Amino acid sequence: VLILTKKLGVGLVCNANRVGEAPLGAIEDAVSSMTTLNKAASEISHAFDIHACTDVTGFSFLGHLSEMLNDDITALIDSISVPVITGALRCADEFFLTAAAQRNRNHVGDKVCFAKNIPFSMEEVLFDPQTSGGLLFAVQKEDAAAFEKELREAGMPAAIVGRFTEKKEKDIYVN
């Protein structure tokens, strides 16, 4: 099971903020995320059987997730569960996109299959580069709920965002 410890959308919000167009509360939410250390999440993880972990930074959620995969597994992402910074979806809808996000899309986009109902804005959030992003953990299904609960009790917007399954045609499916 995949657990993400911080919200996504830092790049989009910061880009909108550069031109004075960030939605109300967005930059505050982004700064709060960027200034929250991953130390507590890392320490909490020591009590669980972690199979893989990566930080989500400049290569985006999807870019870093693709690096966690091998030839035997596929990742299934539940987009509705992905924590998103206030206003980030709106920033994407208003095309406050970054060049880095487009490089991320070019790099891993062919490995990803988006369900037809996934809006462009959510795709952009998943390709968005993060500054001081969260950790993406792969844990046993049996440990996922307890691990997520401990992370949340420590004040993180952690969420179970997906899981691994047997290999399919694409590396990553976003539903």
PyMOL CGO cylinders between C-alpha atoms (Angstrom):
from pymol import cmd
from pymol.cgo import CYLINDER

trace = [
    CYLINDER, 0.00, 0.00, 0.00, 1.27, 3.50, -0.84, 0.3, 1, 1, 1, 1, 1, 1,
    CYLINDER, 1.27, 3.50, -0.84, 1.11, 6.26, 1.77, 0.3, 1, 1, 1, 1, 1, 1,
    CYLINDER, 1.11, 6.26, 1.77, 1.95, 9.91, 1.01, 0.3, 1, 1, 1, 1, 1, 1,
    CYLINDER, 1.95, 9.91, 1.01, 2.81, 12.20, 3.94, 0.3, 1, 1, 1, 1, 1, 1,
    CYLINDER, 2.81, 12.20, 3.94, 2.34, 15.69, 2.44, 0.3, 1, 1, 1, 1, 1, 1,
    CYLINDER, 2.34, 15.69, 2.44, 0.04, 17.51, 0.05, 0.3, 1, 1, 1, 1, 1, 1,
    CYLINDER, 0.04, 17.51, 0.05, 0.96, 18.02, -3.61, 0.3, 1, 1, 1, 1, 1, 1,
    CYLINDER, 0.96, 18.02, -3.61, 0.77, 21.23, -5.64, 0.3, 1, 1, 1, 1, 1, 1,
    CYLINDER, 0.77, 21.23, -5.64, 3.65, 23.36, -4.32, 0.3, 1, 1, 1, 1, 1, 1,
    CYLINDER, 3.65, 23.36, -4.32, 5.02, 24.19, -7.78, 0.3, 1, 1, 1, 1, 1, 1,
    CYLINDER, 5.02, 24.19, -7.78, 1.65, 25.23, -9.18, 0.3, 1, 1, 1, 1, 1, 1,
    CYLINDER, 1.65, 25.23, -9.18, 0.81, 27.45, -6.21, 0.3, 1, 1, 1, 1, 1, 1,
    CYLINDER, 0.81, 27.45, -6.21, 4.26, 29.07, -6.11, 0.3, 1, 1, 1, 1, 1, 1,
    CYLINDER, 4.26, 29.07, -6.11, 4.08, 29.74, -9.84, 0.3, 1, 1, 1, 1, 1, 1,
    CYLINDER, 4.08, 29.74, -9.84, 0.69, 31.42, -9.46, 0.3, 1, 1, 1, 1, 1, 1,
    CYLINDER, 0.69, 31.42, -9.46, 1.95, 33.38, -6.47, 0.3, 1, 1, 1, 1, 1, 1,
    CYLINDER, 1.95, 33.38, -6.47, 4.89, 34.77, -8.49, 0.3, 1, 1, 1, 1, 1, 1,
    CYLINDER, 4.89, 34.77, -8.49, 2.40, 36.71, -10.59, 0.3, 1, 1, 1, 1, 1, 1,
    CYLINDER, 2.40, 36.71, -10.59, 0.03, 37.56, -7.73, 0.3, 1, 1, 1, 1, 1, 1,
    CYLINDER, 0.03, 37.56, -7.73, -2.65, 35.04, -8.76, 0.3, 1, 1, 1, 1, 1, 1,
    CYLINDER, -2.65, 35.04, -8.76, -2.50, 32.40, -6.03, 0.3, 1, 1, 1, 1, 1, 1,
    CYLINDER, -2.50, 32.40, -6.03, -5.94, 31.60, -4.59, 0.3, 1, 1, 1, 1, 1, 1,
    CYLINDER, -5.94, 31.60, -4.59, -6.71, 32.72, -1.03, 0.3, 1, 1, 1, 1, 1, 1,
    CYLINDER, -6.71, 32.72, -1.03, -4.90, 30.51, 1.48, 0.3, 1, 1, 1, 1, 1, 1,
    CYLINDER, -4.90, 30.51, 1.48, -2.88, 28.66, -1.18, 0.3, 1, 1, 1, 1, 1, 1,
    CYLINDER, -2.88, 28.66, -1.18, 0.55, 30.12, -0.54, 0.3, 1, 1, 1, 1, 1, 1,
    CYLINDER, 0.55, 30.12, -0.54, 0.11, 29.77, 3.22, 0.3, 1, 1, 1, 1, 1, 1,
    CYLINDER, 0.11, 29.77, 3.22, -0.75, 26.08, 2.75, 0.3, 1, 1, 1, 1, 1, 1,
    CYLINDER, -0.75, 26.08, 2.75, 2.24, 25.62, 0.40, 0.3, 1, 1, 1, 1, 1, 1,
    CYLINDER, 2.24, 25.62, 0.40, 4.66, 27.35, 2.79, 0.3, 1, 1, 1, 1, 1, 1,
    CYLINDER, 4.66, 27.35, 2.79, 3.36, 25.26, 5.69, 0.3, 1, 1, 1, 1, 1, 1,
    CYLINDER, 3.36, 25.26, 5.69, 4.01, 22.12, 3.67, 0.3, 1, 1, 1, 1, 1, 1,
    CYLINDER, 4.01, 22.12, 3.67, 7.48, 23.21, 2.57, 0.3, 1, 1, 1, 1, 1, 1,
    CYLINDER, 7.48, 23.21, 2.57, 8.55, 24.15, 6.10, 0.3, 1, 1, 1, 1, 1, 1,
    CYLINDER, 8.55, 24.15, 6.10, 7.34, 20.91, 7.67, 0.3, 1, 1, 1, 1, 1, 1,
    CYLINDER, 7.34, 20.91, 7.67, 10.23, 18.50, 8.00, 0.3, 1, 1, 1, 1, 1, 1,
    CYLINDER, 10.23, 18.50, 8.00, 10.02, 14.82, 7.06, 0.3, 1, 1, 1, 1, 1, 1,
    CYLINDER, 10.02, 14.82, 7.06, 11.79, 13.89, 10.30, 0.3, 1, 1, 1, 1, 1, 1,
    CYLINDER, 11.79, 13.89, 10.30, 8.65, 12.89, 12.22, 0.3, 1, 1, 1, 1, 1, 1,
    CYLINDER, 8.65, 12.89, 12.22, 7.34, 10.75, 9.35, 0.3, 1, 1, 1, 1, 1, 1,
    CYLINDER, 7.34, 10.75, 9.35, 10.72, 9.07, 9.08, 0.3, 1, 1, 1, 1, 1, 1,
    CYLINDER, 10.72, 9.07, 9.08, 10.85, 8.36, 12.81, 0.3, 1, 1, 1, 1, 1, 1,
    CYLINDER, 10.85, 8.36, 12.81, 7.28, 6.98, 12.85, 0.3, 1, 1, 1, 1, 1, 1,
    CYLINDER, 7.28, 6.98, 12.85, 8.12, 4.70, 9.92, 0.3, 1, 1, 1, 1, 1, 1,
    CYLINDER, 8.12, 4.70, 9.92, 10.72, 2.82, 12.00, 0.3, 1, 1, 1, 1, 1, 1,
    CYLINDER, 10.72, 2.82, 12.00, 7.91, 1.00, 13.81, 0.3, 1, 1, 1, 1, 1, 1,
    CYLINDER, 7.91, 1.00, 13.81, 6.61, -0.46, 10.53, 0.3, 1, 1, 1, 1, 1, 1,
    CYLINDER, 6.61, -0.46, 10.53, 7.84, -2.84, 7.84, 0.3, 1, 1, 1, 1, 1, 1,
    CYLINDER, 7.84, -2.84, 7.84, 8.64, -0.34, 5.07, 0.3, 1, 1, 1, 1, 1, 1,
    CYLINDER, 8.64, -0.34, 5.07, 9.28, -1.95, 1.68, 0.3, 1, 1, 1, 1, 1, 1,
    CYLINDER, 9.28, -1.95, 1.68, 10.26, 1.23, -0.16, 0.3, 1, 1, 1, 1, 1, 1,
    CYLINDER, 10.26, 1.23, -0.16, 10.36, 4.96, 0.44, 0.3, 1, 1, 1, 1, 1, 1,
    CYLINDER, 10.36, 4.96, 0.44, 11.18, 8.02, -1.61, 0.3, 1, 1, 1, 1, 1, 1,
    CYLINDER, 11.18, 8.02, -1.61, 10.87, 11.73, -1.12, 0.3, 1, 1, 1, 1, 1, 1,
    CYLINDER, 10.87, 11.73, -1.12, 8.58, 13.48, -3.58, 0.3, 1, 1, 1, 1, 1, 1,
    CYLINDER, 8.58, 13.48, -3.58, 10.50, 16.47, -4.91, 0.3, 1, 1, 1, 1, 1, 1,
    CYLINDER, 10.50, 16.47, -4.91, 11.38, 17.92, -8.29, 0.3, 1, 1, 1, 1, 1, 1,
    CYLINDER, 11.38, 17.92, -8.29, 10.58, 14.84, -10.34, 0.3, 1, 1, 1, 1, 1, 1,
    CYLINDER, 10.58, 14.84, -10.34, 6.97, 14.89, -9.07, 0.3, 1, 1, 1, 1, 1, 1,
    CYLINDER, 6.97, 14.89, -9.07, 4.80, 12.27, -7.43, 0.3, 1, 1, 1, 1, 1, 1,
    CYLINDER, 4.80, 12.27, -7.43, 4.57, 10.25, -10.64, 0.3, 1, 1, 1, 1, 1, 1,
    CYLINDER, 4.57, 10.25, -10.64, 8.27, 10.61, -11.45, 0.3, 1, 1, 1, 1, 1, 1,
    CYLINDER, 8.27, 10.61, -11.45, 9.39, 9.42, -8.03, 0.3, 1, 1, 1, 1, 1, 1,
    CYLINDER, 9.39, 9.42, -8.03, 6.74, 6.68, -7.96, 0.3, 1, 1, 1, 1, 1, 1,
    CYLINDER, 6.74, 6.68, -7.96, 8.00, 5.36, -11.29, 0.3, 1, 1, 1, 1, 1, 1,
    CYLINDER, 8.00, 5.36, -11.29, 11.45, 4.96, -9.71, 0.3, 1, 1, 1, 1, 1, 1,
    CYLINDER, 11.45, 4.96, -9.71, 9.94, 2.74, -7.00, 0.3, 1, 1, 1, 1, 1, 1,
    CYLINDER, 9.94, 2.74, -7.00, 8.65, 0.23, -9.55, 0.3, 1, 1, 1, 1, 1, 1,
    CYLINDER, 8.65, 0.23, -9.55, 10.32, -2.84, -10.96, 0.3, 1, 1, 1, 1, 1, 1,
    CYLINDER, 10.32, -2.84, -10.96, 9.41, -5.08, -13.89, 0.3, 1, 1, 1, 1, 1, 1,
    CYLINDER, 9.41, -5.08, -13.89, 7.04, -7.18, -11.76, 0.3, 1, 1, 1, 1, 1, 1,
    CYLINDER, 7.04, -7.18, -11.76, 4.65, -4.55, -10.37, 0.3, 1, 1, 1, 1, 1, 1,
    CYLINDER, 4.65, -4.55, -10.37, 2.27, -1.79, -11.37, 0.3, 1, 1, 1, 1, 1, 1,
    CYLINDER, 2.27, -1.79, -11.37, 1.03, 1.06, -9.18, 0.3, 1, 1, 1, 1, 1, 1,
    CYLINDER, 1.03, 1.06, -9.18, -2.67, 1.84, -8.92, 0.3, 1, 1, 1, 1, 1, 1,
    CYLINDER, -2.67, 1.84, -8.92, -3.32, 5.39, -7.66, 0.3, 1, 1, 1, 1, 1, 1,
    CYLINDER, -3.32, 5.39, -7.66, -6.63, 6.57, -6.20, 0.3, 1, 1, 1, 1, 1, 1,
    CYLINDER, -6.63, 6.57, -6.20, -6.56, 10.25, -7.20, 0.3, 1, 1, 1, 1, 1, 1,
    CYLINDER, -6.56, 10.25, -7.20, -9.44, 11.20, -4.90, 0.3, 1, 1, 1, 1, 1, 1,
    CYLINDER, -9.44, 11.20, -4.90, -7.28, 10.19, -1.92, 0.3, 1, 1, 1, 1, 1, 1,
    CYLINDER, -7.28, 10.19, -1.92, -4.23, 12.26, -2.90, 0.3, 1, 1, 1, 1, 1, 1,
    CYLINDER, -4.23, 12.26, -2.90, -3.84, 15.25, -0.55, 0.3, 1, 1, 1, 1, 1, 1,
    CYLINDER, -3.84, 15.25, -0.55, -3.66, 18.51, -2.54, 0.3, 1, 1, 1, 1, 1, 1,
    CYLINDER, -3.66, 18.51, -2.54, -2.61, 21.99, -1.44, 0.3, 1, 1, 1, 1, 1, 1,
    CYLINDER, -2.61, 21.99, -1.44, -5.40, 24.55, -1.24, 0.3, 1, 1, 1, 1, 1, 1,
    CYLINDER, -5.40, 24.55, -1.24, -6.02, 26.08, -4.67, 0.3, 1, 1, 1, 1, 1, 1,
    CYLINDER, -6.02, 26.08, -4.67, -3.50, 23.90, -6.56, 0.3, 1, 1, 1, 1, 1, 1,
    CYLINDER, -3.50, 23.90, -6.56, -6.16, 22.36, -8.80, 0.3, 1, 1, 1, 1, 1, 1,
    CYLINDER, -6.16, 22.36, -8.80, -7.46, 25.83, -9.64, 0.3, 1, 1, 1, 1, 1, 1,
    CYLINDER, -7.46, 25.83, -9.64, -3.91, 26.98, -10.43, 0.3, 1, 1, 1, 1, 1, 1,
    CYLINDER, -3.91, 26.98, -10.43, -3.58, 24.08, -12.86, 0.3, 1, 1, 1, 1, 1, 1,
    CYLINDER, -3.58, 24.08, -12.86, -6.96, 24.86, -14.43, 0.3, 1, 1, 1, 1, 1, 1,
    CYLINDER, -6.96, 24.86, -14.43, -5.75, 28.44, -14.92, 0.3, 1, 1, 1, 1, 1, 1,
    CYLINDER, -5.75, 28.44, -14.92, -2.51, 27.16, -16.53, 0.3, 1, 1, 1, 1, 1, 1,
    CYLINDER, -2.51, 27.16, -16.53, 0.00, 28.33, -13.93, 0.3, 1, 1, 1, 1, 1, 1,
    CYLINDER, 0.00, 28.33, -13.93, 2.08, 25.38, -15.08, 0.3, 1, 1, 1, 1, 1, 1,
    CYLINDER, 2.08, 25.38, -15.08, 5.80, 24.96, -14.66, 0.3, 1, 1, 1, 1, 1, 1,
    CYLINDER, 5.80, 24.96, -14.66, 8.36, 23.94, -17.24, 0.3, 1, 1, 1, 1, 1, 1,
    CYLINDER, 8.36, 23.94, -17.24, 9.61, 21.31, -14.78, 0.3, 1, 1, 1, 1, 1, 1,
    CYLINDER, 9.61, 21.31, -14.78, 6.14, 19.71, -14.63, 0.3, 1, 1, 1, 1, 1, 1,
    CYLINDER, 6.14, 19.71, -14.63, 6.10, 19.50, -18.41, 0.3, 1, 1, 1, 1, 1, 1,
    CYLINDER, 6.10, 19.50, -18.41, 9.55, 17.85, -18.35, 0.3, 1, 1, 1, 1, 1, 1,
    CYLINDER, 9.55, 17.85, -18.35, 8.19, 15.41, -15.76, 0.3, 1, 1, 1, 1, 1, 1,
    CYLINDER, 8.19, 15.41, -15.76, 5.22, 14.65, -18.01, 0.3, 1, 1, 1, 1, 1, 1,
    CYLINDER, 5.22, 14.65, -18.01, 7.55, 14.13, -20.98, 0.3, 1, 1, 1, 1, 1, 1,
    CYLINDER, 7.55, 14.13, -20.98, 9.78, 11.84, -18.93, 0.3, 1, 1, 1, 1, 1, 1,
    CYLINDER, 9.78, 11.84, -18.93, 7.19, 9.49, -17.40, 0.3, 1, 1, 1, 1, 1, 1,
    CYLINDER, 7.19, 9.49, -17.40, 3.91, 10.32, -19.14, 0.3, 1, 1, 1, 1, 1, 1,
    CYLINDER, 3.91, 10.32, -19.14, 4.11, 7.30, -21.44, 0.3, 1, 1, 1, 1, 1, 1,
    CYLINDER, 4.11, 7.30, -21.44, 4.27, 5.01, -18.37, 0.3, 1, 1, 1, 1, 1, 1,
    CYLINDER, 4.27, 5.01, -18.37, 1.01, 6.39, -16.93, 0.3, 1, 1, 1, 1, 1, 1,
    CYLINDER, 1.01, 6.39, -16.93, -2.59, 5.65, -17.84, 0.3, 1, 1, 1, 1, 1, 1,
    CYLINDER, -2.59, 5.65, -17.84, -5.15, 8.17, -16.56, 0.3, 1, 1, 1, 1, 1, 1,
    CYLINDER, -5.15, 8.17, -16.56, -8.79, 7.10, -16.28, 0.3, 1, 1, 1, 1, 1, 1,
    CYLINDER, -8.79, 7.10, -16.28, -11.06, 9.12, -18.57, 0.3, 1, 1, 1, 1, 1, 1,
    CYLINDER, -11.06, 9.12, -18.57, -12.65, 10.96, -15.62, 0.3, 1, 1, 1, 1, 1, 1,
    CYLINDER, -12.65, 10.96, -15.62, -9.34, 12.34, -14.27, 0.3, 1, 1, 1, 1, 1, 1,
    CYLINDER, -9.34, 12.34, -14.27, -9.28, 16.09, -14.93, 0.3, 1, 1, 1, 1, 1, 1,
    CYLINDER, -9.28, 16.09, -14.93, -6.27, 17.81, -16.49, 0.3, 1, 1, 1, 1, 1, 1,
    CYLINDER, -6.27, 17.81, -16.49, -5.76, 19.71, -13.23, 0.3, 1, 1, 1, 1, 1, 1,
    CYLINDER, -5.76, 19.71, -13.23, -5.25, 16.47, -11.27, 0.3, 1, 1, 1, 1, 1, 1,
    CYLINDER, -5.25, 16.47, -11.27, -2.82, 15.18, -13.89, 0.3, 1, 1, 1, 1, 1, 1,
    CYLINDER, -2.82, 15.18, -13.89, -0.83, 18.40, -13.47, 0.3, 1, 1, 1, 1, 1, 1,
    CYLINDER, -0.83, 18.40, -13.47, -0.78, 18.07, -9.67, 0.3, 1, 1, 1, 1, 1, 1,
    CYLINDER, -0.78, 18.07, -9.67, 0.64, 14.55, -10.04, 0.3, 1, 1, 1, 1, 1, 1,
    CYLINDER, 0.64, 14.55, -10.04, 3.38, 15.81, -12.43, 0.3, 1, 1, 1, 1, 1, 1,
    CYLINDER, 3.38, 15.81, -12.43, 4.02, 18.97, -10.35, 0.3, 1, 1, 1, 1, 1, 1,
    CYLINDER, 4.02, 18.97, -10.35, 7.55, 19.37, -8.91, 0.3, 1, 1, 1, 1, 1, 1,
    CYLINDER, 7.55, 19.37, -8.91, 7.58, 19.75, -5.14, 0.3, 1, 1, 1, 1, 1, 1,
    CYLINDER, 7.58, 19.75, -5.14, 9.95, 21.74, -2.97, 0.3, 1, 1, 1, 1, 1, 1,
    CYLINDER, 9.95, 21.74, -2.97, 10.48, 19.93, 0.33, 0.3, 1, 1, 1, 1, 1, 1,
    CYLINDER, 10.48, 19.93, 0.33, 7.81, 17.41, -0.60, 0.3, 1, 1, 1, 1, 1, 1,
    CYLINDER, 7.81, 17.41, -0.60, 6.60, 14.56, 1.51, 0.3, 1, 1, 1, 1, 1, 1,
    CYLINDER, 6.60, 14.56, 1.51, 7.62, 10.95, 1.71, 0.3, 1, 1, 1, 1, 1, 1,
    CYLINDER, 7.62, 10.95, 1.71, 5.98, 8.20, -0.30, 0.3, 1, 1, 1, 1, 1, 1,
    CYLINDER, 5.98, 8.20, -0.30, 6.05, 4.89, 1.57, 0.3, 1, 1, 1, 1, 1, 1,
    CYLINDER, 6.05, 4.89, 1.57, 5.26, 1.37, 0.43, 0.3, 1, 1, 1, 1, 1, 1,
    CYLINDER, 5.26, 1.37, 0.43, 4.01, -0.68, 3.40, 0.3, 1, 1, 1, 1, 1, 1,
    CYLINDER, 4.01, -0.68, 3.40, 2.26, -3.99, 3.97, 0.3, 1, 1, 1, 1, 1, 1,
    CYLINDER, 2.26, -3.99, 3.97, -1.52, -3.80, 3.61, 0.3, 1, 1, 1, 1, 1, 1,
    CYLINDER, -1.52, -3.80, 3.61, -1.89, -4.98, 7.22, 0.3, 1, 1, 1, 1, 1, 1,
    CYLINDER, -1.89, -4.98, 7.22, 0.17, -2.03, 8.50, 0.3, 1, 1, 1, 1, 1, 1,
    CYLINDER, 0.17, -2.03, 8.50, -1.27, 0.71, 6.29, 0.3, 1, 1, 1, 1, 1, 1,
    CYLINDER, -1.27, 0.71, 6.29, -4.17, 1.90, 8.44, 0.3, 1, 1, 1, 1, 1, 1,
    CYLINDER, -4.17, 1.90, 8.44, -2.11, 2.01, 11.64, 0.3, 1, 1, 1, 1, 1, 1,
    CYLINDER, -2.11, 2.01, 11.64, 0.79, 3.78, 9.92, 0.3, 1, 1, 1, 1, 1, 1,
    CYLINDER, 0.79, 3.78, 9.92, -1.54, 6.35, 8.33, 0.3, 1, 1, 1, 1, 1, 1,
    CYLINDER, -1.54, 6.35, 8.33, -3.23, 6.92, 11.71, 0.3, 1, 1, 1, 1, 1, 1,
    CYLINDER, -3.23, 6.92, 11.71, 0.08, 7.56, 13.48, 0.3, 1, 1, 1, 1, 1, 1,
    CYLINDER, 0.08, 7.56, 13.48, 1.20, 9.98, 10.77, 0.3, 1, 1, 1, 1, 1, 1,
    CYLINDER, 1.20, 9.98, 10.77, -2.11, 11.88, 11.01, 0.3, 1, 1, 1, 1, 1, 1,
    CYLINDER, -2.11, 11.88, 11.01, -1.93, 11.97, 14.81, 0.3, 1, 1, 1, 1, 1, 1,
    CYLINDER, -1.93, 11.97, 14.81, 1.50, 13.60, 14.40, 0.3, 1, 1, 1, 1, 1, 1,
    CYLINDER, 1.50, 13.60, 14.40, -0.16, 16.37, 12.35, 0.3, 1, 1, 1, 1, 1, 1,
    CYLINDER, -0.16, 16.37, 12.35, 0.60, 15.25, 8.80, 0.3, 1, 1, 1, 1, 1, 1,
    CYLINDER, 0.60, 15.25, 8.80, -2.02, 15.21, 6.04, 0.3, 1, 1, 1, 1, 1, 1,
    CYLINDER, -2.02, 15.21, 6.04, -0.94, 11.63, 5.29, 0.3, 1, 1, 1, 1, 1, 1,
    CYLINDER, -0.94, 11.63, 5.29, -3.13, 9.47, 3.12, 0.3, 1, 1, 1, 1, 1, 1,
    CYLINDER, -3.13, 9.47, 3.12, -3.28, 6.03, 1.61, 0.3, 1, 1, 1, 1, 1, 1,
    CYLINDER, -3.28, 6.03, 1.61, -3.07, 6.95, -2.07, 0.3, 1, 1, 1, 1, 1, 1,
    CYLINDER, -3.07, 6.95, -2.07, -2.71, 3.62, -3.85, 0.3, 1, 1, 1, 1, 1, 1,
    CYLINDER, -2.71, 3.62, -3.85, -1.23, 0.18, -3.96, 0.3, 1, 1, 1, 1, 1, 1,
    CYLINDER, -1.23, 0.18, -3.96, 0.97, -2.11, -5.96, 0.3, 1, 1, 1, 1, 1, 1,
    CYLINDER, 0.97, -2.11, -5.96, -0.43, -4.96, -8.01, 0.3, 1, 1, 1, 1, 1, 1,
    CYLINDER, -0.43, -4.96, -8.01, 0.84, -7.51, -10.50, 0.3, 1, 1, 1, 1, 1, 1,
    CYLINDER, 0.84, -7.51, -10.50, 2.37, -6.09, -13.67, 0.3, 1, 1, 1, 1, 1, 1,
    CYLINDER, 2.37, -6.09, -13.67, -0.04, -4.67, -16.23, 0.3, 1, 1, 1, 1, 1, 1,
    CYLINDER, -0.04, -4.67, -16.23, 0.56, -2.99, -19.58, 0.3, 1, 1, 1, 1, 1, 1,
    CYLINDER, 0.56, -2.99, -19.58, 1.42, 0.40, -18.05, 0.3, 1, 1, 1, 1, 1, 1,
    CYLINDER, 1.42, 0.40, -18.05, 3.54, 1.06, -14.96, 0.3, 1, 1, 1, 1, 1, 1,
    CYLINDER, 3.54, 1.06, -14.96, 1.05, 3.40, -13.28, 0.3, 1, 1, 1, 1, 1, 1,
    CYLINDER, 1.05, 3.40, -13.28, -2.73, 3.69, -13.47, 0.3, 1, 1, 1, 1, 1, 1,
    CYLINDER, -2.73, 3.69, -13.47, -4.48, 6.74, -12.02, 0.3, 1, 1, 1, 1, 1, 1,
    CYLINDER, -4.48, 6.74, -12.02, -8.19, 6.30, -11.24, 0.3, 1, 1, 1, 1, 1, 1,
]
cmd.load_cgo(trace, "trace")
